[in-house]
């Protein structure tokens, strides 16, 4: 499955086939979250360094709303 979002590497991003300027303001935050999750998944898949991959996975966990403590690092 491909990504729904695109990024030009200069900080510009969007949703394929969608003009973000035409969306209601409250939709922007949810779509940015989708973009950030897709970016983190791609970064994790391409990461060669195990320590950095762990950091990216931690960021992904937080982006998904799974909390900041415990789940990945075995803490209560």
N, C-alpha and C positions, 0 to 999 in steps of 0.2 A: 504494500500500500504506500503510495507516495504522500508527500507532504501537502497540506492545504495552504501553507503560507510560503512566501518567498522573502528573500532578503538580498540586498545588493552589496552587503559588506561595508556599507558606509553609514549604517544606521537607519536606512530606509527599509520598510517592510510592508507587506500587504497580504491580502487573501486573494488567491487566484480567482479572477473573474468578478471581483467585488470592488466597488469604489468606496473606500472607507469614509470619504467625505459625505456620502449619501446616507450613512447609517446614523441611528440615534446615538447620542453621546454615551449612554450606558452600555452599548454593545461593544464599544472600542476596548474597554478593559477586559472583557471576556475573550475577545479575539486576540488581544496582546498576550494573554495568558496562554492561549493555544499556541501562538507563535513561539513563546518562550519555551514551552514544553517540547515542541518539535525541535527547536534549536538544541536543547539539552540532550534529547534522545540521540540526535545526529552526532553531537560532540562525544557522547558516551560511546557510541558505536565505533567511532574513529580513533578513540584514545588508545595509545599504546602503553602509556605509563600507568601501572596499577594504582599508585597513590592518587594520581590526578583523576583516574576513572572513578575512584571511590568518592572523591570530592564532587565530581559531576553528578554521581548518583545521589549524593546527599542533597545537592541543589535541586535535583529533579523531585526527590521526595518532598521537599518543602514546597516546590511549585505545584505539586499535586495536592497539597493540603494535608499531607500525612503527618504533619508535626515536625518538630525540630529535635526531639529527644527520643532515644531508645530504639526505634525500629531497626535501623541499620547498624547501629553500634552496640547493640545488646544491652542497653541501659534500661533501667526501670523508670 
